[in-house]
Amino acid sequence: MIHSGEKMAVSGYQRYKQAKDSKHESKKDRLHAFADWLDQLHVVRIFSAVSSFLLVITIVSFYWDYEGRQEQRKINAWQLLTNKAPGNSGKKEALEYLNSIGEPLIGINLSIPPISSDTIKDESSNDRVSPVFLRKVELPRAFLASADLSRANLAFANLQDAILFSANLERTNLLRANLEGANFELANLKMANLMKSNLKNTIFNSANLTDSILVESQLDNAHFLSANAQFSDFGNASLLGANFTNAKLMDANFKNASLNGANLSASELLGAIFQRSNLEKANMEEAVLFSAEMQAAKLNDSNLRGSILESAKLNQASLIGSDLRGADIKGADLREADFTSDTKTLHDNKTCEQLTKAKNWQLAYRDAELACGAPIPVHPDDKGKEN
């Protein structure tokens, strides 16, 4: 049985609870009303829009800052390259960076004239201290037209497919460089060291390669049209399918070189050395081979029509299937030259037919089997042996 005091306490608590709940509901109603008011004013949307705008400004500012830093880096790289300092001096990295962003390097001048023995040990040799050190520089597809890289050390450099049109590379060290597909048209490569380099499909048209070193280089399908390569050394080089049309190759060395299928038509090869070189299926039509040294060279199926072989040394050369029509062989040494595929002999019944198609064939020094009905002149080496 609940006493009256207890009833009063319970009803008081209920009134308190009801008042509290009513107050809480009133507060919630006010919050909802405030939220509705804010929604009506689009404040949230405004804050969202402002936040997005600030984000855009931040991104644009970052981009502008990045672009500014990139532009400053580019300026610094160019300034470094214009500084005439020997050695590396950061030039290698500067060149690589500028090339990586597609910056043309036209006309860049990194040459430093030799002033003392500290920069050049020997003026007549490629074995020297290079003023600008760019060893192993990575410049594939670089645009270096008219650049001056004379005397620079570019050993082991990667210049694949680079444009070096009219560039100055005199005395430059390009030992073992990758120059495949590069364009050196009208470039100056006088006394350059290209030894053991990859020069496949490279263009040297009208370039100056006088006294250059290309020993053991890969030059397959390279183009030397109208190039000047006098006194250059191509010893042991691979020149399969190379094109030397109208090139100047006086006294050039091709000893032990592979020139299978090469085009040497109308080229000037006075005194050139082809000892033991492979010239099978080569085109040497109208080439000037006066006094060329071609001992033991392979000339099988070669085209020698209209060429000048006067005083050429062709002793022990292989001329199986070669075309000698109209070739001038006056004073040429054909002793022990092989004209037949028969391993038991050097000449057969068709040899005279092949030989007599040449001009002045009767004035060539030849074996008795190649008399072909005409007297054989006595070779100067044999004059002392006459009775």
Secondary structure, 3 states (H helix, E strand, C coil): CCCHHHHHHHHHHHHHHHHHHHHHHHHHHHHHHHHHHHHHHCHHHHHHHHHHHHHHHHHHHHHHHHHHHHHHHHHHHHHHHHCCCCECCCHHHHHHHHHHCCCCCCCCECCCCCCCCCCCCCCCCCCCCCCEECCCCECCCCECCCCECCCCECCCCECCCCECCCCECCCCECCCCECCCCECCCCECCCCECCCCECCCCECCCCECCCCECCCCECCCCECCCCECCCCECCCCECCCCECCCCECCCCECCCCECCCCECCCCECCCCECCCCECCCCECCCCECCCCECCCCECCCCECCCCECCCCECCCCECCCCECCCCECCCCECCCCECCCCCCCCCCCCHHHHHCCCECHHHCECCHHHCCCCCCCCCHHHHHHCC
